[in-house]
Amino acid sequence: MGGKAMSGSQLWAAVVLLLLLQSAQSVLIKYDGFQVELESVKKLNELEKQLASNSLPGTSAPLPAVCHHLALPEDLQPVCASQKAASIFEALSTIATDECELCINVACTGCY
């Protein structure tokens, strides 16, 4: 036979590489023409909590406050150009529950 068998360390390296590639695959949420990563929506939720603790009650702006935050993930920035930005962010936050990671919601792709 012309081929060599993989050594134990080569097999282990291949398994580790496969696991890394699988974990690097992003869960995507598609909603209202936008496609964003689940991790970005989790970051959005964190930013909204931060901003809510610093904002004055009863104040409203044409754009959600997170649209002005420098830490807003890039894939969420186009949502700010929409007149429905606030409702889209709210829907994304609702979708991005554990249901998304378990692929229960049809808006989610690339789940485990």
N, C-alpha and C positions, 0 to 999 in steps of 0.2 A: 504494500500500500504506500502511496506517495506522500500522504499528509501526516503531519505530526499531531499528536493529541495536545490539547490545551493543558498547561500546567494548572495546578490549583490556584496560584496567584493570578494567572491570566483570566481564569474563569471568574474569580472573585472581582477583578477589575471590570470585567464585562458586565457583571451583575450590578455593580455600583454605578457604572455609566448608564445602564438602562434605567435604573431607579432615578438617577438625577435627571435624565431626559424626560421621564414621565412626570416628575414633580415640577419640571419647568413649564409644562404645558399649562396655559392659562385658562381659567374658566371665564367665558365671555358672556355678557348679558346684552341681548339685543332688544331695544325698546324704542319705539317711535322714531325709527330711522337712525338711531344711534347705536353703536356697538362699543361697549366699554368693558374693561376687565373687572372682575369681581373684587380684586385687591384695591382697585381705584375707588370703587364704591365704599369699601370699608374705610379707606382714607377719607372719603367725603363725609362719612358719618362722624369720624373723629373730629374733622374740621368744624362741622356743624355744631357739635357739642361744645367745642372750644369757643366758638363765636357766640353761641347762645348764652354762655355764662358771662360774656363780656358785653352783651347788647342791652339796650334799654327796652323795656317792655312797651308794646304798642307801636313801635316804629316799624315802618315798612318802606321798602325801596323797590324800584322797578326790577332790579336784578337781585337774586339771592346774594347775601353777603359773601358766600364762599366764592363767587365769581371774581371777587376782588382780591382773594387770598393768593399769595404767591405759591403756596404749597398745593394748590389744586392740581391734581394729576392732569397731564396733557390730554389724555383721551376724554376727559370730562369737559375740557375748555370749550369745545364746539357747542355743547349744550347751552352755554351762557348766551350764545347768539340767538337762541330760540325765545320767542315770546312766552313759551310755556316752560321756561327753565325751572321755575320753582316746582311745578307739578311733576316734571320729568325727574328731577332730583328726588322728590318724595316717592315716586313710583320705583325708581331704582333702589332706593333704600329699603323699600318693602320687599322687592324681589330678592335682594341680596341677603336674605336670611339663610339659615342653614339649609332651607329647601333648595337653594340654588346649588350648593355644594353637593347635594344628594341627587341632583337632576330631577327634582319633582316639578319644577317650574319649566315650562316649555320655552321661556325666554332665555334660558341658560344653555350654553353649549360648551363642550370640552370638559364636562364634569368627570368625576372619578367613578 
